[in-house]
Amino acid sequence: MTTHWHASWSKPHKGKITDTEKELVRDHLDEINERLAGQGLRAISLTDPEHVERYGLQDLARERNLELEFGLGDEADTETSVDAKVA
């Protein structure tokens, strides 16, 4: 029995996204996007508000945006830098 994400995640669909699907996308976004691109399908974008809302990617989008915007890669560094900027 396969329990990895690809066992449950085949292609994007127009129906309601289940909590399980949201969790799979959050936990394996890069792998899923590679697979989608390999199939010629559109990727799930952290910069597309509809994608972020649909898949519950708010925290991940925020984390990755901080990494890109401030060149941060570690959560501890992120908190320290954000606190310093706020102060």
C-alpha positions as CSV (number, residue, x, y, z in Angstrom):
1,M,0.0,0.0,0.0
2,T,1.4,3.4,-1.0
3,T,0.9,6.3,1.4
4,H,3.0,8.9,-0.4
5,W,1.3,12.0,-1.8
6,H,1.1,10.7,-5.4
7,A,-1.3,7.9,-4.3
8,S,-3.9,10.5,-3.6
9,W,-3.0,13.4,-5.7
10,S,-3.4,12.9,-9.4
11,K,-4.4,16.1,-11.1
12,P,-6.0,19.4,-10.2
13,H,-9.8,19.3,-10.3
14,K,-12.6,21.8,-10.3
15,G,-14.4,20.2,-7.3
16,K,-14.0,21.0,-3.6
17,I,-10.5,20.4,-2.3
18,T,-10.6,18.2,0.8
19,D,-8.5,18.8,3.9
20,T,-6.4,15.8,3.0
21,E,-5.7,17.2,-0.5
22,K,-4.8,20.6,1.1
23,E,-2.4,18.9,3.5
24,L,-0.8,16.9,0.7
25,V,-0.3,20.0,-1.4
26,R,1.2,22.0,1.6
27,D,3.5,19.1,2.5
28,H,4.7,18.3,-1.1
29,L,4.1,21.4,-3.1
30,D,7.5,21.3,-5.0
31,E,7.1,17.6,-5.9
32,I,3.5,18.1,-7.0
33,N,4.5,21.1,-9.2
34,E,7.3,19.1,-10.8
35,R,4.9,16.3,-11.5
36,L,2.2,18.7,-12.9
37,A,4.8,20.4,-15.1
38,G,6.0,17.0,-16.4
39,Q,2.4,16.3,-17.4
40,G,2.0,19.7,-19.1
41,L,-0.4,21.0,-16.5
42,R,-0.3,24.3,-14.7
43,A,1.6,24.6,-11.5
44,I,0.2,25.6,-8.1
45,S,1.4,29.1,-7.5
46,L,2.1,30.7,-4.2
47,T,1.8,34.1,-5.9
48,D,-1.8,33.3,-7.2
49,P,-4.3,34.4,-4.5
50,E,-6.8,31.9,-5.8
51,H,-4.3,29.0,-5.5
52,V,-3.2,30.1,-2.0
53,E,-6.9,30.3,-0.8
54,R,-8.0,27.0,-2.5
55,Y,-5.1,24.9,-1.1
56,G,-4.7,26.7,2.3
57,L,-1.2,27.9,1.5
58,Q,-1.2,31.2,3.3
59,D,1.5,30.2,5.8
60,L,3.7,28.7,3.1
61,A,3.3,31.7,0.8
62,R,4.1,34.0,3.7
63,E,7.2,32.0,4.6
64,R,8.5,31.7,1.0
65,N,7.8,35.4,0.3
66,L,9.9,36.4,3.3
67,E,12.7,34.1,2.1
68,L,12.6,35.7,-1.4
69,E,12.1,39.3,-0.2
70,F,14.7,39.3,2.5
71,G,16.9,36.4,1.5
72,L,16.0,34.5,4.5
73,G,16.1,30.7,4.6
74,D,15.8,29.7,8.3
75,E,12.6,30.3,10.3
76,A,14.7,31.5,13.4
77,D,16.4,34.0,11.1
78,T,13.1,35.1,9.8
79,E,11.7,35.9,13.2
80,T,14.8,37.7,14.3
81,S,14.9,39.8,11.1
82,V,11.2,40.6,11.1
83,D,11.4,41.6,14.8
84,A,14.4,43.8,14.0
85,K,12.6,45.5,11.2
86,V,9.5,46.1,13.3
87,A,11.4,47.6,16.2
